[in-house]
């Protein structure tokens, strides 16, 4: 821990928008531009208050379910994905759909369908009620059981211990997930791993950056919304990795001055659905209070980008907009 004599800010990198969030937010922006308001969006396009409010001002209308969308209207599915039942409801209502599901979530959906076809019991590590979990579980409800944590493992029953596989929500803590998987493997030694890592690269990268930074920090501020799973996990990772304290905030104005008492080093990071403007607001807020030395802690460079949903791509005659690297 640093002493309070020198005030500095450590800024984690990578932080903020991942490729899937960047794609989803741009999908709504492009839908508004190409089709005009209103554009309906099922659930929050990404779990961030500022993003939702900004898109609402531009003409996006956020709804909980497709039956709230007028018949024949345009609806965007959020980055977290939807179940086949939701797609069917949209079809019945003759809705025009744009699927902004993150491709990494789609990958987990494909894995669920494949293992269900092969008649495996699928143990899905994730949080009850999270939209991503609901979408994945909906792909094969008769084959999938939700396992929230290691404590749940004792209650899991399977038909054939030799045909069991685990999948996971993409935005979990890597360490906690593996703790649950270890407990599952103790009960089911033949438990299969997913064909590739389910926890998304951006979730892992942001956690690694916080782990590198936290031991030097008296306080870690995580910019993100309370319903953002990956942002909540960053607070937990910061505390587990040695930070003196850690808080989740949406905006700089939510920083309590008492948090800064006796603090030398403040770490700052942001969840994968957080625009950089909110992080800059926090850095400026701290600089005004004397924390004006800024150091970036870089543990990875991110260059991945995803193409827009096909419904929004330009016609063949036109060149597509080139996407800048995220990170």
C-alpha positions in Angstrom: 0.0 0.0 0.0 1.2 3.5 -0.8 1.4 6.2 1.9 -0.9 9.2 1.7 2.0 11.6 1.1 1.9 11.1 -2.7 -1.4 11.3 -4.6 -1.5 9.3 -7.8 -4.1 7.6 -10.0 -3.4 4.2 -11.6 -5.5 3.7 -14.7 -6.1 0.1 -15.8 -5.8 -0.9 -19.4 -7.7 -2.6 -20.9 -10.9 -1.0 -19.5 -14.2 0.1 -20.9 -15.9 -0.9 -24.1 -15.3 -4.4 -25.5 -15.8 -5.3 -29.1 -19.3 -6.8 -28.4 -20.5 -3.7 -26.6 -19.1 -1.4 -29.2 -20.9 -3.4 -31.9 -24.2 -3.4 -30.0 -24.3 0.3 -29.2 -23.4 1.1 -32.8 -26.1 -1.2 -34.0 -28.7 0.9 -32.2 -27.1 4.1 -33.5 -27.1 2.8 -37.1 -30.7 1.5 -36.8 -31.8 5.0 -35.7 -29.8 6.6 -38.6 -31.0 4.2 -41.2 -34.7 3.7 -40.1 -35.4 6.8 -38.0 -37.0 6.8 -34.5 -38.4 5.0 -32.8 -36.2 1.9 -32.7 -37.3 -0.5 -30.0 -34.7 -2.4 -28.0 -35.5 -5.5 -26.0 -33.9 -5.1 -22.5 -31.0 -2.7 -22.0 -28.8 -2.9 -25.1 -25.8 -3.1 -22.7 -25.8 -2.8 -18.9 -25.0 0.8 -18.5 -27.3 3.6 -17.4 -25.5 6.4 -19.3 -25.6 4.5 -22.6 -29.3 3.7 -22.2 -30.2 7.3 -21.4 -28.1 8.6 -24.3 -29.8 6.3 -26.8 -33.2 7.0 -25.3 -32.6 10.8 -26.0 -31.9 9.8 -29.6 -35.1 7.9 -30.1 -34.5 4.4 -28.8 -37.3 2.9 -26.8 -36.3 0.2 -24.3 -38.8 -2.5 -23.5 -38.7 -5.6 -21.3 -40.5 -8.0 -23.7 -41.4 -8.1 -27.4 -45.1 -7.9 -26.7 -44.5 -4.3 -25.8 -43.3 -3.6 -29.4 -46.0 -2.5 -31.8 -46.8 -5.1 -34.5 -44.5 -4.8 -37.5 -42.1 -2.4 -35.8 -38.2 -2.7 -35.6 -36.7 -4.2 -32.6 -33.0 -4.8 -31.6 -32.0 -7.7 -29.5 -29.5 -6.8 -26.8 -25.8 -7.8 -26.6 -26.7 -10.4 -24.0 -28.7 -12.6 -26.4 -32.2 -14.1 -26.4 -33.8 -17.5 -26.4 -35.4 -19.2 -29.4 -38.8 -18.5 -27.7 -38.2 -14.7 -27.8 -37.3 -15.0 -31.5 -40.5 -16.9 -32.1 -42.6 -14.3 -30.3 -41.0 -11.6 -32.5 -41.8 -13.6 -35.6 -45.4 -14.0 -34.5 -45.7 -10.2 -34.1 -44.2 -9.7 -37.5 -41.4 -7.6 -36.0 -38.4 -6.6 -38.0 -35.4 -7.7 -35.9 -31.8 -6.7 -35.7 -29.7 -9.2 -33.6 -27.0 -7.3 -31.6 -26.1 -10.4 -29.6 -22.3 -10.4 -28.9 -20.7 -13.1 -31.1 -19.0 -14.5 -28.0 -22.4 -15.1 -26.4 -23.6 -16.6 -29.7 -20.7 -19.1 -29.5 -22.0 -20.3 -26.1 -25.5 -20.7 -27.5 -24.1 -22.8 -30.3 -22.2 -24.9 -27.8 -25.4 -25.4 -25.8 -27.3 -26.6 -28.9 -24.5 -28.9 -29.9 -24.2 -30.7 -26.5 -28.0 -30.9 -26.2 -28.1 -32.6 -29.6 -25.5 -35.1 -28.3 -27.8 -35.6 -25.2 -25.3 -34.2 -22.6 -26.4 -32.8 -19.3 -25.2 -29.2 -19.5 -24.2 -27.4 -16.2 -24.3 -23.7 -16.9 -22.3 -21.6 -14.4 -23.9 -18.2 -14.1 -26.2 -15.9 -12.2 -29.9 -16.6 -11.9 -32.0 -14.0 -13.7 -29.2 -12.6 -15.8 -30.4 -12.0 -19.4 -27.5 -13.9 -20.9 -28.2 -17.0 -18.8 -31.9 -16.9 -19.7 -31.0 -16.7 -23.4 -28.5 -19.6 -23.2 -30.7 -21.8 -21.1 -33.5 -21.2 -23.5 -31.6 -22.9 -26.2 -31.9 -26.3 -24.5 -34.1 -26.0 -21.4 -34.4 -29.8 -20.9 -30.7 -30.3 -20.9 -29.4 -27.3 -18.9 -29.1 -26.8 -15.2 -27.9 -23.5 -13.7 -25.1 -23.7 -11.1 -24.5 -20.3 -9.4 -21.5 -21.2 -7.2 -19.6 -24.1 -5.5 -22.3 -24.3 -2.8 -24.9 -25.3 -5.5 -22.9 -28.3 -6.6 -24.2 -30.7 -3.9 -27.7 -30.3 -5.3 -26.8 -31.1 -8.9 -28.2 -34.4 -10.3 -27.4 -35.7 -13.8 -28.6 -38.7 -15.8 -25.2 -40.0 -16.8 -22.1 -38.9 -15.0 -20.1 -39.8 -18.1 -22.0 -37.3 -20.3 -21.7 -34.0 -18.5 -20.3 -30.7 -19.8 -20.0 -27.3 -18.2 -20.6 -23.9 -20.0 -20.5 -20.5 -18.4 -21.9 -17.0 -18.6 -19.3 -14.9 -20.4 -19.0 -12.1 -17.8 -18.1 -14.0 -14.6 -15.0 -13.8 -12.5 -12.5 -16.3 -13.9 -11.4 -17.3 -10.4 -14.9 -17.9 -9.0 -15.9 -19.8 -12.1 -13.0 -22.2 -11.8 -13.7 -22.7 -8.1 -17.2 -23.8 -9.1 -15.9 -26.0 -11.9 -13.4 -27.7 -9.5 -16.3 -28.5 -7.2 -18.3 -29.9 -10.1 -15.3 -32.0 -11.2 -15.0 -33.5 -7.8 -18.5 -34.8 -8.1 -18.3 -35.6 -11.8 -14.7 -36.6 -12.7 -15.7 -37.1 -16.3 -17.0 -33.5 -16.6 -16.0 -32.1 -20.0 -14.8 -28.6 -20.6 -16.3 -26.2 -23.2 -14.6 -26.6 -26.6 -13.1 -23.1 -26.0 -13.0 -20.7 -23.1 -16.5 -19.3 -22.5 -15.5 -16.3 -20.2 -15.0 -13.5 -22.7 -11.5 -12.2 -23.5 -12.5 -8.7 -22.4 -13.9 -9.8 -19.0 -10.6 -11.7 -18.4 -8.4 -8.9 -19.6 -10.1 -6.3 -17.3 -9.8 -8.6 -14.3 -6.1 -9.2 -15.0 -5.4 -5.5 -15.2 -7.2 -4.9 -11.9 -5.2 -7.8 -10.3 -2.0 -6.1 -11.4 -3.0 -2.7 -10.1 -4.9 -3.5 -6.9 -2.0 -4.4 -4.6 -0.7 -0.8 -5.0 -4.0 0.8 -4.4 -5.6 2.2 -1.3 -8.8 2.6 -3.2 -10.1 1.2 -6.5 -13.0 2.9 -8.3 -14.8 0.8 -10.8 -17.0 2.8 -13.3 -20.0 0.7 -14.1 -23.7 0.1 -13.4 -25.0 -2.2 -10.7 -26.7 -4.6 -13.1 -23.4 -5.0 -15.0 -22.1 -8.4 -14.0 -18.6 -7.9 -15.2 -18.4 -4.5 -13.5 -19.5 -5.9 -10.2 -16.9 -8.7 -10.5 -14.2 -6.0 -10.9 -14.9 -4.7 -7.5 -14.7 -8.2 -6.0 -11.4 -8.9 -7.9 -9.9 -5.6 -6.7 -10.7 -6.4 -3.0 -9.5 -10.1 -3.4 -6.3 -8.8 -5.0 -5.2 -6.5 -2.2 -7.0 -3.1 -2.7 -7.7 -1.2 0.5 -11.2 -0.5 -0.6 -13.2 -0.6 -3.8 -16.5 1.0 -4.9 -18.7 0.8 -8.0 -19.9 4.1 -9.4 -21.8 5.2 -12.5 -20.5 8.8 -12.5 -17.8 10.9 -10.8 -20.4 12.8 -8.8 -21.1 9.5 -6.9 -17.6 9.6 -5.3 -17.9 10.1 -1.6 -15.2 12.4 -0.4 -14.8 10.3 2.8 -13.6 7.5 0.6 -10.5 9.6 -0.2 -9.5 10.3 3.4 -5.9 9.2 3.9 -5.7 7.7 0.4 -2.5 7.9 -1.6 -3.0 5.7 -4.7 -6.4 5.5 -6.4 -6.9 2.8 -9.1 -9.5 3.5 -11.8 -11.0 1.0 -14.2 -14.3 0.4 -15.9 -16.6 -2.4 -17.0 -16.9 -3.6 -20.6 -20.1 -1.6 -21.2 -18.8 1.7 -20.0 -17.9 4.6 -22.4 -14.5 6.3 -21.9 -16.1 9.7 -21.3 -17.3 8.4 -17.8 -13.8 7.3 -16.9 -12.4 10.7 -18.0 -15.0 12.3 -15.7 -13.6 10.3 -12.7 -10.0 11.1 -13.6 -10.8 14.8 -13.8 -12.7 14.7 -10.6 -9.7 13.2 -8.8 -7.3 15.6 -10.4 -9.3 18.6 -9.1 -8.8 17.1 -5.6 -5.1 16.7 -5.9 -4.7 13.3 -7.5 -3.2 14.7 -10.6 -0.4 12.2 -11.3 -1.7 9.6 -13.7 -0.1 6.3 -14.6 -1.5 3.7 -17.0 -1.2 0.1 -16.0 -1.3 -1.9 -19.2 -1.6 -5.7 -19.2 -2.9 -6.4 -22.7 -3.7 -4.6 -26.0 -7.1 -5.3 -27.5 -7.6 -5.1 -31.3 -10.6 -7.3 -31.8 -13.6 -5.8 -33.7 -16.9 -7.4 -34.8 -18.8 -6.5 -38.0 -22.2 -4.9 -37.5 -25.3 -7.2 -37.7 -25.9 -8.1 -41.3 -29.2 -6.2 -41.3 -27.3 -2.9 -40.9 -24.4 -3.5 -43.3 -24.2 -1.4 -46.4 -25.3 -2.8 -49.8 -22.5 -4.5 -51.7 -22.0 -1.5 -54.0 -20.9 0.6 -51.0 -17.9 0.1 -48.8 -18.5 -0.7 -45.2 -17.5 1.7 -42.5 -14.1 0.7 -41.2 -14.2 -0.2 -37.5 -11.5 1.2 -35.3 -9.8 -1.2 -32.9 -11.3 -1.3 -29.4 -9.1 -1.0 -26.4 
